[in-house]
Amino acid sequence: MYAVIETGGKQHRVRPGEVVKVESLPGDAGSSVTFDRVLLVGDGDSVRVGTPALSGARVRATVVAQGRGPKIVIYTYKKTKNANRGRAGHRQSLTTVKIEAIEA
């Protein structure tokens, strides 16, 4: 069984027991999270697709850790003379969750 969930403006295909990094969610390690925005649920040959989300379907998960992603270097450059703005970096806050169950 698998499901497609939407969280943080992104879609993730998940299965029970899988560990996924998603956009930052509130909660400490060990706390439970429920994803109510389930777009698709597949089980063998049967696939249920929502318009846009399935009503009554949800995915339960447990927060494993709070962390940050890899650093992305941003460099601003313009071709005019002495227009280099320099470098900047960004690290996105991420939450690692373990998918416990898919309830459809």
C-alpha positions, 0 to 999 in steps of 0.5 A, spaced: 500 500 500 502 506 498 499 514 498 501 520 495 501 526 500 501 533 500 505 537 505 509 544 505 507 545 498 510 538 495 507 531 494 511 525 497 509 518 495 510 514 502 509 507 504 508 504 511 515 504 515 518 509 510 522 514 513 521 521 509 524 528 510 519 533 509 518 541 510 519 543 517 513 541 522 512 543 529 513 537 534 519 534 538 522 527 536 517 522 538 511 526 537 505 523 532 503 527 526 497 526 521 497 528 514 490 529 512 491 532 505 492 525 501 491 525 494 492 518 492 491 511 495 494 505 491 493 498 494 495 492 489 491 493 483 486 498 486 487 506 486 483 511 489 484 518 486 482 524 490 479 531 486 483 534 489 484 530 496 481 524 498 475 525 504 476 520 510 483 518 508 489 520 512 496 518 513 499 517 521 507 518 522 512 519 527 517 525 528 524 522 528 528 528 528 528 535 526 534 538 522 536 542 516 538 540 509 544 541 505 547 548 504 545 551 497 550 557 495 546 563 492 551 567 488 548 574 485 552 577 479 550 582 474 555 583 468 556 591 469 562 593 472 563 592 480 556 589 480 558 583 484 553 582 490 557 576 493 555 570 496 549 568 500 547 561 503 541 557 505 539 551 509 532 549 509 529 546 515 526 539 515 523 534 519 524 527 518 518 523 519 517 515 519 510 513 516 506 508 521 500 507 517 495 509 511 488 509 513 483 510 507 
